[in-house]
Amino acid sequence: MVFYGTKGDFFPWWAKEDTRKGTPVIVTMENVNYSVVEIEGPDSAFRPVDKDRVKNAKQFTWVLILKANRAVGCLAWIGHILWALLGAIKKRLFFRRGVDMESGKSKLLFRLILGLLITAVAFLAFEVIAHYMRWPYFQQHNLHIPQTLEIRGLLHLVYVSWLGFRADYIAPLILAFSKFCVALFLIQSLDRMILCLGCFWIKYKNIKPTINGDPFNSGSTYTYPMVLVQIPMCNEREVYEQSISAVCQLDWPKERLLIQVLDDSDEESIQWLIKGEVSKWMQKGVNIVYRHRLIRTGYKAGNLKSAMGCDYVKDYEFVAIFDADFQPNPDYLKLTVPHFKDNPELGLVQARWGFVNKDENLLTRLQDINLCFHFEVEQQVNGVFLNFFGFNGTAGVWRIKALEESGGWLERTTVEDMDIAVRAHLHGWKFIYLNDVKVLCEVPESYEAYKKQQHRWHSGPMQLFRLCLPSIITSKISIWKKANLILLFFLLRKLILPFYSFTLFCIILPLTMFVPEAELPAWVICYVPVFMSFLSILPAPKSFPFIAPYLLFENTMSVTKFNAMVSGLFQLGSSYEWVVTKKAGRASEPDLLAAEERDLLLSPGLNHAQLHRGASDSSLSSKLKETAAPPPPVKKRNKIYKKELALAFLLLTAALRSLLSAHGVHFYFLLFQGVSFLLVGLDLIGEQVS
């Protein structure tokens, strides 16, 4: 407490009448114990005080201050986020600073969304006028159409006519379509629940593929089979070194292992870099060859098909495939190849993916949740109970005989891995999935790269379905296997899932805000999606705090998946596009240490003349360039995604309409989903792109 006075005259500052003079004196009172006592009458101050009602004034004040500080901090954080979002909208939409527009393909879908947005804005304006005019028909489902004497003006007449037309013609159509989509939603949710129950059963019973005995102990007579390892790549400047390094360190007899580096790069500088890396490992005694095609057709399928046509391939029994960003552990072949022993019907052994950059940003975390469910639940359950699943294109070992009997690699789709898996299944080959064997790789860190990857992953299956349907129907496999392929593998998980996700949550839901007669129940909007998201996040329990962003982001990606599904189903031009997923070249700590040890062991001078080239590389120079200049730095830019932005404004418009009607869960879902689309449309998720 502070008092002001001179020469011992003390009085409080609030009782001082003149200006303050003299020296301030500060009196500190220790062990202060103020109590707040309620006085109910004149004599209540002299009564005994109930201890339960006594509160320390200082503690009470500090609690209030802390709570107020937290509230202010939360409001400031929300305000900062909103201000930053408005700044990004101003900068990218109005001034177009540092952004590029998305390519103008698939304009039909964009025009549909844009038309819905314009219509919704017009309806919202109409509803706002009706709301402030206090017309009694605004929230009534059982409409009362007024008579002529009740009509007060032309606008009122138009509004009443719209209500009648909406109730008689629009609402029944939306109701029928929404019921159809909800039925698909429930069927797909039931399928996901069954998969989760199957995964729980596998964990409970500890079911997993095993190897009889230990084929690598000292007394074993196990004969190491001939294994071919292929690394297909195309302009993989960032990751070629670590992938080749990891594969060359596989623990397998060198005389029974051959590594093919299948380079489809069209940049000569990258070709020289890869050749130099191959030459380094040749000097260490690794049996490795470099191949480059002169005629680059068929993308990855054409690359693999060309490599399998080499004469020396007939000496090998198995082939392991690793994409350019995959880094297998040295014991990978010892954990996978022995499963083929005494199992002549086994055609494929697939390992699980692990991600070195899963914690890089929000986008990589959400991808980790999705892919963990795919491998932990879908692949494992289908492998245990059906002996069939879609080949993931990498981190798998094939029996070469199974590839040959199934027709080999075909260049007819952009999902050559799924194509060969379906054809091998139709020929009676069985698959094994090893959930305990992980191969490290990368997930896309930018939204542009992830979107292109998802477009290929969802357009290719529909394109393949059109091609494989006659073969599935006429094949000799059992009826239930045919039903599994057609109904579950293709239709339910590849067609129905993106269809209802987009139409139900991005089209029908905002439309029902303007047609309240067709309003969706809360369990469709909230309870079932949250429960399914909870099931999806179980394989990655550390990602539980991201369950809400995961649900919103999956709905946001539905526009890309729906567009890709339609492109593949109707064989539009974008279904044939293949864009190599951009990689950042992330490496785990053991990989970095291994690379450092490798560089120390390598001699400074290398004899590049010993580099073996494929037959198709005859036109290239036989001498390696001493240096390859790195590419000049490119300024990173963001993109504007028009379809996502149009859907963002449509959902936010519907959220405003929901706010007028005092909807609860509908308003919050539309608001957060609209903000999610807005963030993605402005490319504010993930890293910037070069």
PADOFI-770852 format. One record per residue (C-alpha): residue in one letter; x, y, z. Coordinates in steps of 0.05 Angstrom, whole numbers, plus 32768, in hexadecimal, padded with zeros to 4 digits. Layout:
residues N
aXYZ...
end
This chain:
residues 690
m800080008000v801C80447FEDf801680848018y803180C9800Ag804780F88043t807E81238062k80A1811C80A5g807580E480BEd8032810080A6f801280C68080f7FCF80C4805Ep7FB4809D8023w7FB880BA7FDDw7F6D80B97FD2a7F6380E5800Fk7F9681197FF9e7F78815B7FE1d7FB581827FCAt7FED816D7F9Br801C81387FB2k805C81517FD1g809481327FF6t80B380ED7FF2p808680B07FE6v8089807C801Ci80798033800Cv806180088045t80627FBD8038m80337F938062e80467F4A8067n80187F0F8071v7FDB7F36805Dn7F9B7F0D8062y7F607F348048s7F1D7F11804Av7EDE7F208023v7EA37F1C8053e7E5B7F25803Ei7E377F56806De7DED7F478071g7DDB7F7680A9p7DF57FAA80DAd7E0E7F76810Cs7E277F4380DAa7E6F7F5D80DFf7E707F478129r7E577F00811Bp7E857EC48114v7E9B7EBB80CBd7E907E7A80A6k7ED57E618090d7EB97E44804Fr7EA37E8A803Av7EE57EAB8049k7F0F7EB9800Bn7F537ED78005a7F497F187FDFk7F8E7F167FBFq7F847ECF7FA5f7F3E7EE07F8Ct7F597F1D7F67w7F927EF57F48v7F627EBF7F30l7F377EF37F0Fi7F737F157EEFl7F8E7ED27ED4k7F4B7EBF7EB7a7F447F037E97n7F8A7EFF7E7Cr7F7C7EBB7E5Da7F3B7ED37E3Fv7F5E7F117E22g7F977EE67E08c7F667EB67DE6l7F407EF07DC7a7F817F0F7DB0w7F977ECD7D91i7F557EC67D6Cg7F587F0E7D56h7FA07F047D3Ei7F8C7EC77D16l7F507EEA7CF7w7F7A7F277CE7a7FAF7EFC7CC6l7F7A7ED77C9El7F5B7F197C86g7FA17F317C73a7FAD7EF17C4Bi7F6A7EFA7C28k7F7A7F427C17k7FC07F317BFFr7FB17EF37BD7l7F6B7EFF7BBCf7F6B7F4A7BB0f7FB47F5C7BA4r7FCC7F187B8Br80107F1F7BACg803D7EE37BA5v80067EB47B8Ed7FF67E8C7B50m7FB17E777B39e7FA17E2D7B35s7F9E7E107AF0g7F5B7E197ACEk7F4A7DD07AC5s7F0A7DAF7ADEk7EE47DF07AD3l7EA07DCD7AD6l7EA47DBE7B20f7EBC7E057B2Fr7E827E237B08l7E517DF77B2Fi7E6D7E0D7B71l7E6E7E567B5Ag7E267E527B44l7E117E357B88l7E387E6D7BAAi7E157EA47B83t7DD17E847B90a7DE07E7E7BDAv7DF57EC67BDFa7DB57EDC7BBEf7D8B7EB07BECl7DB17ECA7C28a7DA27F127C15f7D597F007C0Ce7D567EDC7C50v7D787F177C73i7D447F467C58a7D0C7F167C6Eh7D2C7F107CB3y7D307F5B7CC0m7CEA7F657CA3r7CD27F337CD7w7CA97F0C7CA5p7C897ED27CCCy7C9B7E9C7C99f7CE67EA07CA3q7CF07E637CD0q7CAF7E3E7CC7h7CB17DFA7CA7n7C657DF57CA2l7C5C7E307C75h7C207E5E7C77i7C177E7C7C33p7BF47EBF7C3Cq7BB87ED57C14t7BB67F107BE5l7BA17F417C1Be7BDD7F2C7C46i7C117F3B7C11r7C377F7A7C20g7C607F8C7BE4l7C827F6A7BA9l7CBF7F527BD1h7C927F317C04l7C6D7F0E7BCCv7CAD7EF57BADy7CC57EDB7BF0v7C857EB57BFEs7C877E987BB8w7CCE7E807BC4l7CB97E5F7C05g7C827E387BE2f7CAF7E237BA8r7CE57E0F7BD9a7CB87DE37C02d7C957DC27BC7y7CCE7DB67B96i7D147DC37BB1a7D0F7DA57BF6p7CF87D5F7BDEl7D327D5A7BADi7D667D6E7BE1l7D467D3F7C14a7D497D047BE4f7D917D127BD0s7DA77D1E7C18k7D887CDC7C2Ff7DAD7CB87BF8c7DEF7CD87C0Dv7DE27CCB7C57a7DD57C817C46l7E187C7E7C22f7E397CA27C5Dl7E1E7C6E7C8Ei7E337C347C62q7E7A7C4F7C5Cs7E7B7C5D7CA7l7E667C157CB5d7E9D7BFC7C88r7ED07C267CAEm7EB57C0C7CF1i7EBC7BC47CD9l7F047BD27CC4c7F137BEF7D08l7EF47BB37D2Bg7F1F7B867CFFc7F5D7BAD7D13f7F4A7BA77D5Dw7F427B5C7D54i7F877B577D33k7FA67B7D7D6Dy7F817B547DA1k7F947B117D82n7FD97B2A7D6Di7FCF7B127D26k80087B207CF7p802E7AFB7CC0t80677AD27CDBi80A47AAF7CBEn80AD7A667CCFg80EC7A617CF8d81297A8F7CF1p81447A887CAAf81827AB27CBAn819D7A8F7CF8s81E17A6E7CF5g81C67A277CEBs81937A387CB6t81997A1F7C6Fy81707A597C53t81867A6C7C0Dy81837AB67BFFp81597AC07BC0m816C7AEF7B88v814C7B337B96l81477B6E7B66v813D7BB37B85q81217BEB7B5Ai81217C367B6Ap80F67C5A7B36m81007CA67B37c80F47CE47B0Dn81167D267B1Ce811F7D137B65r81577D447B74e81457D4A7BBEv81417D007BD1y81697CD67B9Fe81A77CD37BCCq81867CBB7C0Cs815B7C877BE8i81967C697BC2s81BF7C6A7C02a818A7C457C2Av817E7C107BF5c81C97C047BECq81CF7BF47C36l819C7BBB7C35d81B57B7F7C5Bw81B57B4A7C25p81ED7B237C02k820A7B517BCDe820F7B197B99r81C47B0B7BA0l81AD7B547B9Dl81A97B847B62i81927BCD7B68q81747BF07B2Dv81717C3C7B2Fl813B7C4C7AFCd81447C957AECd810F7CB77AC1s812A7CFD7ACDd81267D2D7A93e81577D5E7AB3e819E7D4D7AA0s81BC7D6B7ADFi81937D3B7B0Aq81A87D007ADFw81F17D107AECl81E57D157B37i81C37CD17B39k81F97CB27B0Fg822E7CCD7B3Ee82097CAF7B7Av82047C6C7B57s824E7C6E7B47k82607C7B7B91w823C7C3C7BA7m825B7C147B6Eq829F7C257B8Bk82887C067BCDg82787BC47BAAv822C7BCB7BA6n820B7BA97B6Bi81E67BE47B4Fv81D47BFC7B09y81B97C3D7AECr81847C3E7AB7h81677C797A91r81317C737A5Cl81357C9A7A1Ci80EB7C937A0Er80C77CA67A4Ft80817C8A7A46g80517C6E7A78y806D7C947AB4k80807C657AEEa805E7C287ACFg80857C317A8Fn80C67C397AB6l80BB7BF97ADDk80A57BD37A9Fs80E47BE87A7Ba81107BD17AB5m80ED7B8E7ABAg80FD7B827A71c81487B7C7A7Dd81667B387A6Ey81867B2F7AB3v81437B367AD7k81327AED7AC7d81687AD97AFAy81437AFA7B33e81087ADE7B5Bf80EF7B1C7B80v80EE7B677B74a80EA7B9D7BAAi80D27BE27B96f80E27C237BBAd80CE7C697BA3a81037C9E7BA3d80F27CBA7BE9f80F07C767C0Cq81277C617C3Cp81227C177C50n81477BFD7C8Dp81817BCD7C80d81587B917C98y811D7B9E7C6Al812A7B637C3Bk81367B347C75l80F27B477C92t80CB7B407C52v80EA7B0E7C21p80E87AD17C50h809B7AD47C50f809D7AB97C08k80BF7A797C1Fd80907A3C7C1En80577A6A7C07p80537A637BBBe80107A887BB8l802D7AC87BD6g80387AFE7BA3l80447B3E7BCBv805F7B527C0Fq804F7B9B7C20a80707BC37C57r80547C007C7Cw80697C487C6Fg80887C747CA5f808F7CBF7C9Cv80CD7CE87CADn80A97D2B7CA7k80667D1C7CC7d80707D547CFAe80877D887CC8n80467DAF7CC4l7FFB7DA77CCDl7FF27D8A7C87t80257D527C94r80047D427CD7l7FC07D3A7CB7q7FDE7D0E7C81d7FFE7CE37CB6i7FBA7CD77CD6n7F9B7CC37C94l7FD37C957C7Ec7FDA7C757CC3f7F927C5F7CBEh7F9D7C457C78f7FD87C1A7C8Be7FC67C077CD3v7F7D7BF77CC4e7F6C7BEF7C7Aq7FAB7BCD7C61q7FB47BA17C9Fv7F6C7B897CA3n7F677B7A7C58g7FAA7B577C5Av7F977B2A7C95f7F4F7B197C83l7F507B1E7C36n7F997B147C21f7F8E7B4F7BF2f7F987B9A7BF4g7FAF7BD07BC5f7FFA7BD17BB9n80157C147BD0g80467C197B96t80847C177BC2a80A37BF57BFFg808A7BB17BE6v80AA7B717BCCw808B7B4D7B91r80957B067B79i80AB7B127B31k80827AD67B1Aa80437AF77B35l80527B377B0Ee805D7B107ACEe801F7AE47AD5s7FF57B227AE3g800A7B457AA3g80437B707ABFw80427BBB7AC5l800F7BDD7A99e800E7C267A85r7FC37C2E7A81t7FB77C547AC3t7FDC7C827AF3v7FD37C4F7B2Ce7FFE7C177B10d80087BFC7B56m7FBD7BF07B61d7FB77BD57B1Ai7FEA7B9E7B24a7FCE7B8D7B69v7F877B837B4Er7FA07B597B13a7FCB7B2E7B41h7F907B247B6Fl7F657B0E7B34h7F9B7ADA7B24g7F987ABD7B6Aw7FD67ADB7B8Ak7FD57AEB7BD4f7FF17B287BF8i80107B337C3Dy80137B757C61l80497B7F7C97n80337BB67CC7d80727BAF7CF1v80A27BBD7CB7k80A77C087CAAv80CA7C2C7C70l80D67C767C7Ac80BE7CA77C46e80A27CEE7C3Ev805D7D0A7C3Ap80507D4A7C11e805D7D897C38s80387DB97C0Ay7FEE7DB87BF9e7FFC7DBC7BAFa80267D7C7BB0y7FF37D597BDCk7FB97D6D7BB0k7FDA7D537B71q7FEB7D127B95q7FA37D097BADh7F887D187B68r7FB27CDF7B4Aw7FA07CB07B83h7F557CBB7B7As7F4F7CC27B2Eg7F797C847B1Fp7F4D7C527B45m7F0F7C687B20q7F337C637ADEl7F4C7C1E7AF2f7F067C097B07r7EEB7C157AC1l7F247BEB7AA4c7F227BB27AD6l7ED77BA87ADFp7ECF7B777AA5s7F0C7B4F7ABDi7EF17B4C7B04i7EAD7B347AEDt7EC97AFD7AC0s7F027AE77AEEk7F037AA47B11i7F087ABE7B58s7ECF7AB37B89i7E907ADD7B89w7E9F7AFC7BCDk7EE47B127BB5k7EC47B327B78a7E927B557BA5n7ECA7B6E7BD1l7EF07B8A7B95i7EB47BAC7B75l7E897BC27BB0l7EBD7BD07BE6f7F017BDB7BC6f7EEA7C067B8Cl7EA37C207B96l7E9F7C2C7BE1r7EE67C437BF0k7EF97C647BAFl7EB87C807B93i7E837C877BCAl7EB27CA67BFEp7EC67CE47BD5f7E807CE87BB8y7E587CEF7BF8s7E8F7D177C1Cf7E8B7D4D7BE8t7E417D4E7BD9l7E277D447C20f7E557D737C48c7E687DA67C12i7E297DAC7BE7i7DEB7D907C0Al7DFA7DAB7C4Fp7E027DF57C3Al7DC47DEE7C0Dt7D9A7DD67C47m7DA77E177C6Bf7D7D7E3A7C35v7D4B7E017C33p7D3C7DF27C7Ce7D077DBE7C69a7D427D917C55e7D6E7D9F7C91l7DA07D687CA3p7D9D7D4B7CEAa7DD57D5B7D1Bw7DEE7D137D1Ev7DFF7D167CD4i7E247D587CDBc7E477D4D7D1Ey7E427D0C7D44v7E507CD77D0Fp7E897CFE7CEDv7EAA7D0B7D30f7EA47CC27D43m7EC17CAB7D01s7EFA7CDD7D07f7F087CC17D4Cl7F0E7C7B7D2Es7F3B7C957CF7i7F6A7CB57D29l7F727C787D56p7FAE7C5C7D2Fa7FD27C9E7D3Cp7FBF7CAE7D85k7FF37CE67D8Bs7FCC7D0D7D57f7F8D7D0F7D81p7F907D5B7D8Af7F897D617D3Ei7F477D3C7D39a7F1E7D7A7D29p7F4F7D947CF3y7F527D4E7CD7l7F067D4A7CCFl7F037D8F7CAEf7F3E7D827C81e7F237D407C68n7EE37D637C54t7F0C7D997C33m7F337D667C09s7EF17D487BF2v7EEC7D7B7BB9t7F2F7D637B9Dk7F1D7D1A7BA6f7ED87D237B88n7EF57D477B4Ca7F2A7D117B43m7EF67CD97B49v7ECB7CF87B13s7F077D027AE6g7F1C7CBA7AECl7ED67C9E7AE6f7EC67CC47AA6q7F0E7CC27A8Cl7F187D0D7A89g7F5B7D2A7A76s7F747D367ABDs7F6E7CEC7ACEy7FAB7CDD7AA3e7FD87D117AC4w80147CF97AECv80397D2D7B15v80747D167B40t80667D287B88k80957D607B9Fk80C37D4A7BD8a80ED7D717C09g81247D3F7C14r81177D347C5Ea81427CFE7C7Fs813F7CDF7CC4e81797CE67CF4p81957C9F7CE7d81957CAE7C9Dl81BD7CED7CA7l81F07CC87CD2a81F67C907C9Fa82017CC37C67e82387CE57C8Fe825B7CA27C9Br82547C917C52d82747CD27C3Cl82AF7CC57C6Al82BA7C7F7C4El82B77C947C06s82F97CA67BE6p83017CEC7BC8g83107CD27B83l82DD7CA87B5Fn82E57C817B1Fh82A67C967AFBa82B77C6C7ABEq82A07C2D7AE4l82587C467AE4h822A7C127AC3r81F37C2E7A98g81B27C0F7A7Fa81AA7BFD7A37s817A7C367A2Dd81AF7C697A43s81DB7C637A06s81D37CAB79EEl81EC7CCB7A2Es82357CDB7A3As825E7CA67A5Dk82837CD97A87l82647CFA7AC3k82677D447ACDe82937D587B07t82607D887B24a82167D937B1Ba82017DD97B2Bp81C57DDD7B59p81877DFD7B3Dp817E7E477B4Ap81527E577B86v81097E607B74k80DD7E917B99k80A87E6B7BBFr80617E7D7BACn801C7E697BC2k7FE17E577B98i7F987E6C7B99y7F697E307B93k7F287E487B76k7EFC7E0C7B85e7F0F7E0C7BCEl7F047E577BD4a7EC07E537BB3l7EAB7E1C7BE3a7EC77E457C1Df7E9A7E807C0Cl7E5F7E517C00l7E667E317C44l7E717E747C67t7E337E907C45a7E0C7E537C5Ea7E297E5F7CA3l7E0D7EA67CA3r7DC97E8A7C8Fs7DCE7E577CC7l7DDE7E8E7CF8l7D9D7EB27CE6s7D777E737CF5a7D9C7E677D37h7DB57E237D22g7DE77E057D53v7E147DCF7D39h7E057DDF7CF0f7E1F7E267CF8y7E607E117D19f7E6D7DDA7CE7l7E617E077CACl7E8B7E3F7CCAf7EC87E147CDAq7EC17DEC7C99g7EBE7E2D7C72v7EFC7E487C95s7F1F7E067C86f7F0F7E0D7C3Cl7F257E567C3Fl7F697E447C5Dv7F747E0E7C28g7F5C7E3A7BEFl7F8E7E707C03d7FC57E3B7C09l7FD07E497C53i7FDA7E007C66g801D7DDD7C5Ce805C7DFA7C3Fq80617E2B7C06v80707E0F7BC1s80A97E1F7B92
end
